[in-house]
């Protein structure tokens, strides 16, 4: 039998079954991780005296040769060998002979594949933290450069109150900060070693799982062998975190699409991140933002697919769990592409401050401040609210804005109005009046930028500590 597991079988596997059940077409993405896991495993077998050092040296040398073949694109992956583990093991045996078959001593493909996925995601989570930090840096730089720009703030996509444009950008910095916190917290559950759990019950060989963990830079090993081979929580958690990141990116994409439209004209995206029309030569389409917004749905789908696969599986490993990988790889690819594009797209964005100022002066977003002015003079807020509602209605009927009204026009709605109302209604005053922690006042936004920059330094330390993991 050509199968490495074929001793019990009397017939060849049906070709359609091979094609249907094989995972090599996608799990070859973990080739590097599979080699890493195998190198650590065989080193442990030697250290524990399970294999003689001569065998360990031969297998180690062979694995490095296979790794070189993979890097050069010279390894011919075969569907008949099912997955990345069997393809690599078969290539190893062809290189070093029957001794290569000793590599699988004390392990199963069940704990092997789980280890590969832990290694794979551990590396990618660090990368995503780095990319999110770069995006935060781009947003903070735009916020600092445009800290005096005032823009309408919206609720229900209706103009609500004037805010600093920097304050708006810093809201996204805060969102991505939570994303980073979730990723770094989930890293603890990714940084665990399943290898040594065997198929489900452990192994009869006197292995040292903690030795293997040290070889691979893992902080912990799974406490329970059944849990080790059946746990996919770390993938679900990653997919959930990725979905939240994509949701935040998608919200910002929607703003960029609106802000760059002729109707808004608040920003202009760099030509490098836009495309044109095949028929309308005047068009400049924010396609990157639109496509990121669209790709959010596929990441959500991968999360729901993974949850559905796992929802009724008994312990321990089941073939259903082969479906854990394609969605994970697709999400990694989708999120990586989005984040790599986003930071430079934000960094090169031009902000139209004059258009923002014009927009703020042509709305009623300062109306709340008139109510606050009247409340300060002793009028109950509900009465002040009614007064301002009637004042705004009058402005609409007269085709005016609040700053266009004379004092006599104000007084027809309340005798409490005086000349100070004109200072109260100035956009700068409206913004800076909200001088509370987390508010849009310039001093508060500048403080928030400072705190965010300090947080960036802390994240740089976390990245440095984890990206420098040395595999023994």
Number of C-alpha atoms within 10 A of each C-alpha: 11 9 14 11 9 12 9 7 10 8 8 11 12 9 11 9 10 15 14 11 15 19 19 22 15 14 21 18 15 20 22 16 20 24 21 21 23 25 25 20 29 25 23 22 27 17 17 15 12 16 17 12 15 11 18 24 14 16 26 22 16 22 26 15 16 21 21 13 14 17 12 9 9 11 15 11 18 14 18 18 20 20 22 26 22 19 20 24 23 17 20 26 18 12 18 18 14 10 15 22 15 16 23 16 16 21 21 18 16 21 24 25 23 19 26 25 22 23 24 19 20 21 18 15 21 19 15 22 23 20 21 21 23 19 24 25 19 21 23 25 18 21 22 17 12 18 19 15 20 26 27 26 18 13 9 6 7 10 17 17 21 26 27 27 25 27 27 18 20 22 14 19 23 14 15 21 20 15 22 23 14 19 21 19 11 19 21 14 18 28 22 22 29 29 32 30 26 22 22 21 15 19 16 8 13 11 22 14 19 17 18 26 25 17 19 22 19 21 14 17 20 18 12 13 22 20 17 28 29 22 19 20 15 19 23 20 18 23 24 18 20 26 23 20 25 28 19 17 23 22 15 18 23 14 13 20 19 16 19 21 16 9 8 14 17 22 20 18 22 16 14 10 19 16 13 14 10 7 7 8 8 8 12 18 18 22 15 19 25 16 13 25 20 14 17 23 14 16 26 19 15 23 23 15 15 22 17 11 14 19 8 8 14 9 12 16 19 13 8 10 15 15 14 20 19 17 21 22 18 15 25 19 12 18 22 15 12 21 21 15 16 22 19 16 20 21 18 16 18 14 20 17 18 14 17 21 17 13 19 22 20 13 18 21 23 25 20 17 20 22 22 17 20 22 17 12 11 11 16 13 15 10 13 21 19 13 18 21 16 13 23 18 12 17 18 13 9 10 9 16 17 25 18 11 15 11 16 12 15 19 13 11 17 16 11 15 19 12 10 10 18 17 12 18 22 16 22 18 16 22 22 17 15 16 14 11 12 13 18 25 22 21 16 18 24 17 14 23 22 14 11 19 15 11 13 17 11 12 18 13 11 15 16 13 10 14 15 9 12 10 14 13
